[in-house]
Amino acid sequence: MRAKQTAPQFLSPAAPGFWRSPLRGPWLTALLGLVLLAGITVLVVTGLLSYAAYNPDLAAVNDKTPGKGLLGFYLFAWPTRPHWLYRLTQGVHVTLGVVLVPVLLAKLWSVVPKLFALPPIRSVAHALERISLLLLVGGVLFEFATGLLNVQLDYLFPGSFYALHFYGAWVFTAAFAAHVALRFPAAVRVLRERGLRAPLREPAARRQERPTGDTESGDDTDSGLISPRPAPMTLSRRGLLGLVGGGSLLLFAVTAGQSTGGPLRRLALLAPHGGAEPGRGPNGFQINKTAALAGIGSPDTGDGWRLEIRGPGGSVRLTREELLRLPQHGARLPIACVEGWSTPDQSWQGVRLRDLAALVGARERPPGVLVRSLQRHGSFRQAALRDNQVRDPRSLLALRVNGADLSPDHGYPARIIVPAAPGVLNTKWVASLTFGEL
């Protein structure tokens, strides 16, 4: 007689035995959580600094989040010193964000059983934690996804990246702060009880996670993380952390060069490369947007081009030749963009913005300036600069770079270059400057 076969038992994700990895547990979750706590705190701070660098409270043309209200409480006049400030803050923001992706995925993997735990709400405190967890997971996935797409200039999401990323960041930050307040004490307790290195040295027979703390008193540190019927171990904790760390190291190697320069720049495979590679020579450094992509042709920049300068004392119109006859100054400054890439310092030559302000009656204390580009469409075809940016002696209407005329892709016949400013505020193909109209 044939034995009766039993139908296979299918478990739902909410069942205690569905998630069987012997590595999941409070120690791994706590360790990954503390790494993310440090990393995400830096991301939040550098992200807020990046937003402040645009001077969004200066003029409507700079503000891509006009409904921010109290969320802009911390804004301040962005400085021009050190000249590499934005290159540093945005380079750290983007590079660290990419590097943390394996850590984030590992952390989500370590707590995935809790996302399906039933009942979904056991108390008021538990309900608040679940809401914060929903906003936390959704917020972090949204921020990382939009940030990574922006790095690659792939705007697959609806609406403006600036607004979506800004408001999403505040939602995530609020949930992150609440989650840290709720879970940080438990994470610290777990790591104190188990130590940072001892679990990595345990023999294979003891490497399955074990409960910690007083679970009978209501402490749910271990609830839903430790499997009641773990599968055989195929990877050690050391191997898992090595895999995560190796992934982060690889992402660092193919990302960091876009902002640090040097030998790593050739490995920066994740850096955006704009409309075209700039090639070699004096103008052979990175761009985001070509003249063709911006709709700028020779009729716009030829002999008929004039720069119109307005101010409290009147207005003037100058040809490029007349600008070249004005006192010329130089400055070694980088271009640094929100996507995280930056150039080494380039040698720019042109007329100081404060000297141009003096031509239209703003000699003593030059005010801020509204810059308009020949570009007819797209964000930041107009940009406003603060008075401290205009007064800095390194702020130029650049006509040449590295000893040669600007190329069309780098803004010929004239472009703005300002120390420590985001790349989009260094307007290319300048058509007019209006001092005091802010």
Rosetta blueprint (number, residue, H / E / L):
1 M L
2 R L
3 A L
4 K L
5 Q L
6 T L
7 A L
8 P L
9 Q L
10 F L
11 L L
12 S L
13 P L
14 A L
15 A L
16 P L
17 G L
18 F L
19 W L
20 R L
21 S L
22 P L
23 L L
24 R L
25 G L
26 P H
27 W H
28 L H
29 T H
30 A H
31 L H
32 L H
33 G H
34 L H
35 V H
36 L H
37 L H
38 A H
39 G H
40 I H
41 T H
42 V H
43 L H
44 V H
45 V H
46 T H
47 G H
48 L H
49 L H
50 S H
51 Y H
52 A H
53 A H
54 Y L
55 N L
56 P L
57 D L
58 L L
59 A L
60 A H
61 V H
62 N H
63 D L
64 K L
65 T L
66 P L
67 G L
68 K L
69 G H
70 L H
71 L H
72 G H
73 F L
74 Y L
75 L L
76 F L
77 A L
78 W L
79 P L
80 T L
81 R L
82 P L
83 H L
84 W L
85 L H
86 Y H
87 R H
88 L H
89 T H
90 Q H
91 G H
92 V H
93 H H
94 V H
95 T H
96 L H
97 G H
98 V H
99 V H
100 L L
101 V H
102 P H
103 V H
104 L H
105 L H
106 A H
107 K H
108 L H
109 W H
110 S H
111 V H
112 V H
113 P H
114 K H
115 L H
116 F L
117 A L
118 L L
119 P L
120 P L
121 I L
122 R L
123 S L
124 V H
125 A H
126 H H
127 A H
128 L H
129 E H
130 R H
131 I H
132 S H
133 L H
134 L H
135 L H
136 L H
137 V H
138 G H
139 G H
140 V H
141 L H
142 F H
143 E H
144 F H
145 A H
146 T H
147 G H
148 L H
149 L H
150 N H
151 V H
152 Q L
153 L L
154 D L
155 Y L
156 L L
157 F L
158 P L
159 G L
160 S L
161 F H
162 Y H
163 A H
164 L H
165 H H
166 F H
167 Y H
168 G H
169 A H
170 W H
171 V H
172 F H
173 T H
174 A H
175 A H
176 F H
177 A H
178 A H
179 H H
180 V H
181 A H
182 L H
183 R H
184 F H
185 P H
186 A H
187 A H
188 V H
189 R H
190 V H
191 L H
192 R H
193 E H
194 R H
195 G L
196 L L
197 R L
198 A H
199 P H
200 L H
201 R H
202 E L
203 P L
204 A H
205 A H
206 R H
207 R L
208 Q L
209 E L
210 R L
211 P L
212 T L
213 G L
214 D L
215 T H
216 E H
217 S H
218 G L
219 D L
220 D L
221 T L
222 D L
223 S L
224 G L
225 L L
226 I L
227 S L
228 P L
229 R L
230 P L
231 A L
232 P L
233 M L
234 T L
235 L L
236 S L
237 R H
238 R H
239 G H
240 L H
241 L H
242 G H
243 L H
244 V H
245 G H
246 G H
247 G H
248 S H
249 L H
250 L H
251 L H
252 F H
253 A H
254 V L
255 T L
256 A L
257 G H
258 Q H
259 S H
260 T H
261 G L
262 G H
263 P H
264 L H
265 R H
266 R H
267 L H
268 A L
269 L L
270 L L
271 A L
272 P L
273 H L
274 G L
275 G L
276 A L
277 E L
278 P L
279 G L
280 R L
281 G L
282 P L
283 N L
284 G L
285 F L
286 Q L
287 I L
288 N L
289 K L
290 T L
291 A L
292 A L
293 L L
294 A L
295 G L
296 I L
297 G L
298 S H
299 P H
300 D H
301 T H
302 G L
303 D L
304 G L
305 W L
306 R L
307 L E
308 E E
309 I E
310 R E
311 G E
312 P L
313 G L
314 G E
315 S E
316 V E
317 R E
318 L E
319 T L
320 R H
321 E H
322 E H
323 L H
324 L H
325 R H
326 L L
327 P L
328 Q L
329 H E
330 G E
331 A E
332 R E
333 L E
334 P L
335 I L
336 A E
337 C L
338 V L
339 E L
340 G L
341 W L
342 S E
343 T L
344 P L
345 D L
346 Q E
347 S E
348 W E
349 Q E
350 G E
351 V E
352 R E
353 L H
354 R H
355 D H
356 L H
357 A H
358 A H
359 L H
360 V L
361 G L
362 A L
363 R L
364 E L
365 R L
366 P L
367 P L
368 G L
369 V E
370 L E
371 V E
372 R E
373 S E
374 L L
375 Q L
376 R L
377 H L
378 G L
379 S L
380 F L
381 R L
382 Q E
383 A E
384 A E
385 L E
386 R L
387 D H
388 N H
389 Q H
390 V H
391 R H
392 D L
393 P L
394 R L
395 S L
396 L E
397 L E
398 A E
399 L E
400 R E
401 V E
402 N L
403 G L
404 A E
405 D E
406 L L
407 S L
408 P H
409 D H
410 H H
411 G L
412 Y L
413 P L
414 A L
415 R E
416 I E
417 I E
418 V L
419 P L
420 A L
421 A L
422 P L
423 G H
424 V H
425 L H
426 N L
427 T L
428 K L
429 W L
430 V E
431 A E
432 S E
433 L E
434 T E
435 F E
436 G L
437 E L
438 L L
